[in-house]
Amino acid sequence: MENMLSVLFMQNQIDQLKAFHKMPVREACEVTSQIEKEYQEKQKKAKVDFVVLDNDGVEFYRGALSFGSGAASHVVDHICKTLTGVKMNDQQEARKRIFLERLNEQIPDHLRQSDGLSISREHILTNIPSSAHHRKWMVGGGILALLILSATSFSTVATSQNRAETIQDLQKQVKFEQQLTDIYEGALLGDQEGSLKKLSSIPMKSLTEEQKNVYTSLLIDQKKYKKAVELQDNHPQVVENMIAQKEDVGALKEFQQSFPSPNGAFDLAYHEQRWEDMMRQSGVEMTEKRYEMKAYGYLKLDKVEEAKKEAAYIQNESLNQKIETYEQTKKALETTKKQVEEENKKEQKDEKKIKSLADQQKKQEEIMKNI
């Protein structure tokens, strides 16, 4: 669809957001709204970098969204509140408003209405020159990319006193943004070698955090772990966390051999279903994900109370449901076993009932096994 915008989230540790996966603005609003509510309720904090792209991969905006702060209810609310405070001249203001309107059109109705983000198109058009050609030129993705790159770019345009310097700065910024977009698009389309080549041409000290994370992810896929660790300032745990998020057991095993750590041993044991080994591992940096993994491991070891204790640290609804289902099924299974035992003690056995109870027991055991 024409004018459709997408949001691409960078590498992160939030389960609901898949790194380097583009999603429509509508879906991004729904997901980030749910995460914000959940994090506020649990008094948790997290930050994730993101970019807004159009159909052609042109980047319109780059920012960082903080969850649990209450500053914004979802990703578009964050963008609107950020850009509202940036002062520009009339034409730049008009372009900004067109961008915000495009975002607003793609917000789910219930979120747009509750946040009061509706933008009047008539108001926007009063700020745009009357020429239809000029209007079309400014709506196009290319010109928007010149000005709607980030809040920093807006500020540069608004405060610079030298027109020539402003244009030069914008040209440099557009070149940088286009390079970054090309890298994202190449990685998404499977051209890993091309993306790696582009990133390797940038001096390491000049890489942004976003570029570092994209670069690291690509190096992991190429099994270039030593280079990935160097890129992350020689912090193996950062790379290990990224590998664990990919759930690539083979890569986890290879990385653990080269860069052994308690975190890696824990994560690898989990994915290989070595529950006892996982529980014995000490010195692990516990994250929300690892609390969930440990609780699940206790379930697989049939230790319900221990699982509940670990789950209490994060209050994960899905995890709590698994524990509840396991506990209820376990109690039902114990009852079924007693009934089978009692039936077998009777002098006149009811074979039909015994078979029915045996089938029931088998189903209950399967439920527990498959949780």
C-alpha positions, 0 to 999 in steps of 0.5 A, a space after each residue: 500500500 502507498 504511504 504505508 510506514 513500518 517500524 523496525 526495532 533494533 536488538 533488544 531483550 524484550 520477548 515481544 519484540 523481534 530484533 530487525 523485524 519490520 512491522 506495520 505501524 498499526 501492529 507496532 502501536 498495539 505491541 508497544 502499548 501492551 508492553 508499556 502497560 505491562 512494564 508500568 504495572 510491574 514497575 520495570 524499565 527497558 529501552 529499545 532503539 527503533 527506526 521508521 521506514 517507508 515501502 522503499 526502505 527510506 528512513 524517516 525517523 530514528 529514536 529510542 523508546 523507554 518502556 515503563 516510564 509513562 512518558 508515552 503510551 506507544 511508539 507513535 505517541 513517543 514520536 509525536 511527543 518528541 517532535 511536537 517540541 521541535 521548533 522549525 520554520 513554516 515549510 519544515 513544520 508542514 513536512 513534519 505534520 505530514 509525517 505525523 499525519 501519515 503515522 496517525 492514519 495507521 494507528 488503531 482507532 482506540 489508541 489514537 482516540 485515547 491519546 488525542 493524536 488526531 491531526 487535521 489535514 486542513 490545518 496541515 494544508 494551510 502551511 503548504 504552498 498552493 502549487 499541486 506540484 510543490 505539494 506532491 514534491 514535499 509529500 514524497 519519501 525522498 524530501 521527507 527523508 531530508 528533514 524527518 531523520 531524527 529529532 537531532 536533524 530537526 534541531 539542526 535545521 531549526 537552529 542553524 544560522 548559515 544556510 550553506 552549512 545547514 544544507 551541507 549538514 543535511 547532505 551528510 546526514 542523508 548520506 549516513 542515513 541512506 547507508 544505514 538503511 541500505 545495511 538494514 535492507 540488505 540484512 533483511 533481504 539476506 545479503 549478509 556479505 554485502 551488509 558486512 562489507 559496508 559495515 566493515 568499511 566504517 571505522 569501529 569508533 564511528 559506528 553507532 550503537 545501532 550499527 554495532 548491534 546489526 554488525 554483531 548480529 551479522 558476525 554471529 550468523 557468520 560464526 565470526 565470534 571473536 570479531 563480534 566480541 571485539 566489536 562489543 568492547 570485549 564484553 563476551 556476555 553481550 554477544 552471548 545474550 544476542 546468540 541466546 536470543 537467536 536460540 541457535 543451540 549450535 552457535 551457543 555451544 561453539 561460542 561457549 567453547 571459545 568464550 566460556 561463561 556461567 551465562 553461556 553454560 546456563 543458556 546452553 543447558 536450558 536449550 539442551 534440556 539438561 535441567 539438573 546441570 542448569 540448576 547447578 550453574 552458579 554466577 549466572 546474571 539473571 534476567 527476566 528471560 533466565 528467571 522464566 527459563 529457570 522456572 520452566 526447568 523446575 517444572 520439568 524436574 517436577 518441582 512446582 514450589 521452586 518454579 513458583 518462587 522463580 516465577 514470582 520475580 517476573 510475574 509472567 502471565 504465560 509462565 504462571 499459566 503453565 505452572 498452574 496447569 502443571 500443578 492442577 494436572 499433577 493433582 488430577 493425575 495423583 487422584 487418577 492413580 489412586 483410583 486405578 490402584 483401588 480398582 485393581 484391589 477389588 475382587 471383581 475388577 471393572 476392566 472397562 473402568 480400569 481401561 478408561 482410567 488408564 487412558 485418562 492417566 496417559 493423557 494427564 501425563 502427556 499434558 505434564 510432559 508437553 507443558 
